[in-house]
Amino acid sequence: MPIARITSRGQVTIPKEIREAIGATEGKELIFKVTGGNEAVIKVKEKPRVEDLAASLNPKNKKGDLAAWQKVVDESKKSKWIKELGAE
């Protein structure tokens, strides 16, 4: 079982075998969820797929309102990550 140490600045180096197993590469964001007691789950945050976003668009909005599009994107991201974290 790999072990990591927390530095005085609160930083941790995730062991290589763990990074490889979960697909954590440079620049990727990680999601942490405390599962109880002293345990946590780490997931790699994936970018939303275009297909996921397209399904939430209102086809009647033909003006291409950028603010409306940004709201759809933000709500989609929030909803997806809440579901993945099981925080519904």
KOLRODO-753153 format. One line per 10 residues: number of its first residue (from 1); for each residue x, y, z of C-alpha. Coordinates in nm, 2 decimals. Layout:
BEGIN
NUM> X Y Z ~ ...
END
This chain:
BEGIN
1> 0.00 0.00 0.00 ~ 0.15 0.33 -0.11 ~ 0.22 0.59 0.16 ~ 0.25 0.97 0.13 ~ 0.36 1.24 0.38 ~ 0.19 1.58 0.42 ~ 0.44 1.86 0.41 ~ 0.44 2.16 0.65 ~ 0.26 2.35 0.37 ~ -0.02 2.09 0.35
11> 0.10 1.94 0.02 ~ 0.11 1.58 -0.07 ~ 0.28 1.40 -0.36 ~ 0.05 1.13 -0.49 ~ 0.25 0.81 -0.55 ~ 0.32 0.73 -0.91 ~ 0.13 0.40 -0.91 ~ -0.18 0.58 -0.77 ~ -0.15 0.86 -1.03 ~ -0.12 0.61 -1.31
21> -0.41 0.39 -1.18 ~ -0.66 0.69 -1.17 ~ -0.52 0.87 -1.48 ~ -0.40 1.17 -1.29 ~ -0.16 1.36 -1.52 ~ 0.00 1.70 -1.50 ~ -0.26 1.98 -1.51 ~ -0.56 1.76 -1.42 ~ -0.78 1.86 -1.13 ~ -0.87 1.62 -0.86
31> -1.19 1.59 -0.66 ~ -1.17 1.48 -0.29 ~ -1.46 1.34 -0.10 ~ -1.45 1.24 0.27 ~ -1.62 0.90 0.30 ~ -1.62 0.88 0.68 ~ -1.38 0.87 0.96 ~ -1.03 0.92 0.83 ~ -1.10 0.80 0.47 ~ -1.13 0.99 0.15
41> -1.19 0.91 -0.22 ~ -0.99 1.09 -0.49 ~ -1.13 1.13 -0.85 ~ -0.98 1.29 -1.16 ~ -1.21 1.58 -1.26 ~ -1.30 1.52 -1.63 ~ -1.41 1.80 -1.86 ~ -1.78 1.79 -1.95 ~ -1.85 1.64 -2.29 ~ -2.01 1.84 -2.56
51> -2.29 1.58 -2.58 ~ -2.37 1.63 -2.21 ~ -2.40 2.01 -2.26 ~ -2.59 1.99 -2.58 ~ -2.87 1.79 -2.42 ~ -2.94 2.07 -2.18 ~ -2.97 2.35 -2.44 ~ -3.30 2.52 -2.51 ~ -3.35 2.49 -2.89 ~ -3.58 2.80 -2.88
61> -3.29 3.02 -2.78 ~ -3.18 3.11 -3.13 ~ -3.01 3.44 -3.04 ~ -2.69 3.27 -2.91 ~ -2.71 3.46 -2.59 ~ -2.36 3.42 -2.43 ~ -2.48 3.47 -2.08 ~ -2.75 3.20 -2.12 ~ -2.49 2.96 -2.26 ~ -2.25 3.03 -1.97
71> -2.53 2.96 -1.73 ~ -2.61 2.63 -1.90 ~ -2.24 2.53 -1.88 ~ -2.20 2.63 -1.52 ~ -2.52 2.44 -1.41 ~ -2.42 2.13 -1.61 ~ -2.08 2.13 -1.44 ~ -2.22 2.18 -1.10 ~ -2.49 1.91 -1.14 ~ -2.24 1.66 -1.28
81> -1.99 1.70 -1.00 ~ -2.26 1.70 -0.73 ~ -2.39 1.36 -0.87 ~ -2.03 1.22 -0.89 ~ -1.96 1.32 -0.53 ~ -2.29 1.17 -0.41 ~ -2.38 1.50 -0.25 ~ -2.74 1.52 -0.38
END
